[in-house]
Structures are given as structure tokens and as C-alpha cells.
Amino acid sequence: MKIQRDPKYLSFYYETMKEFPEIKLDPKKTALLIVDMQNEFVLRDFGEALVFKAAGEWDRWVPFHDRLDNIVIPRTKKLLDFFRSNNLTVTFGRIACLREDGEDRSPVQKSEGWNNMLMPVNSFAAQMVEELTPMENEIVVNKTTDSVTTGTNYLMLLRFMGIETVVVTGIVTDQCVASTVRGLADDGFKVICVEDCCAAGDLELHDAELKIMNMIYCDVMSADQVMEVVKENL
């Protein structure tokens, strides 16, 4: 079906296009993917938030958490409920190391600074936030990399299930979400990135990354647009 493209997500390469291809998908061959919506990153009274507060940096992270609480989590929950109610495939990707000391993490996640993440697989920090808790029979892929597609069996699982299109949501837009979108696209999957179900450290980074990826690696759509397209094809 025809979807109205948001011009703010059209990069230099596409800003003069007049006609855009229709969005086509088979709901039974479509999977929802929720990336890194974990306690460590999302809660205001735990994990990273406490580190930011101790460092006197909390104020600049408040808009990120406001977006998560007011937009990303409610709309992702709505999309998740929609997929579940229509018996469609739901998957999760999360940062979680198998060793307590984190030695199985990639060098990227051992680096100094914000990206230094140590979350053993069974820790509270590594769990998805309560609103987006995986249900039985939903696939959860653990990663020690940024991309869900790198160093995991996620791509293989999608193929085994006959998935052709992946609807990507989560955090942060310009890092784990973006690398996952690119990995999926390069491996031949159709990708939809849901703009109101993602967030970056600030809105400028979020918008810039979506603008870069749109039309090349994915179709940038809203949660409502995704549900509209799926309904049309059920």
C-alpha cells in the first residue's frame, strides 16, 4: 500500500523523488524485533541513570528518558500487543554476556566511556523492561555486540521461520538499532524501522540516523503506519 513519507527522513539522495514504491509484506513472514529495551538503559532509578546522576550529567539525559517513557515504550507496547493479538512473530535482541566478568564481550563493549556495558545474562540489568517482557515462545537473542545480526544466530533463525520482513524498534537509534538495520538489509531482508518506537541520546542523532538509513536500508514508518500496512495484508 501507499504510505505517506515523512520528508524530514528523506536524505539528499531521495529528496527530489516524486513517486515512492509501495510497502509490500506478508504478515506471516514478518517479525517484530525489539532491541535493547533493557532495565540498565531505560529505568530512571537504576543502572546508567544512577551513573549519570552521580556524575552530574542527569539533566542532559532527561529528554531521552522522557521520550522513552512518553513515546517509545507506549507505542512499542501497542505494536507488540498488535503482533501478539494477530499471532505474528515477536523477537527480542538484548545486550547480555555469558560470563560474569564480561570477557566474552566484543572490544566495542569493553571500551572506556558510555559504551562500556557489563550485563551478565541473568542479571536484572540485562532483562527487558517490564512493559516489554518477552512471553513464552518468543525468541530472545543475546548479543555481546551492537548489532543483533553479528555474532548471533538471529539471521539463521529468521530463515528457519520463513521470515522476509523485520520491523525494528528499540535503542539507541544511531548505534545498536542502526547496525541491526544495516545487517538485516545487507543479508537480504526487507526492513522497516519504526521511528516513534526508537530513541537516541538526543533527537538530532535520532533524526539524522533515520534520514541516512531511510529508503536505502529500510523504510522509516510510524507504529500506526506499520499496523495499517499489516492489517491491509492480513
PyMOL commands that set and color helices and strands:
alter all, ss='L'
color gray80, all
select helices_A, chain A and resi 7-9+27-29+39-42+48-54+58-85+107-110+130-132+154-160+173-186+203-213+223-233
alter helices_A, ss='H'
color red, helices_A
select strands_A, chain A and resi 30-35+89-95+139-143+165-171+190-199+219-221
alter strands_A, ss='S'
color yellow, strands_A
deselect
rebuild
show_as cartoon
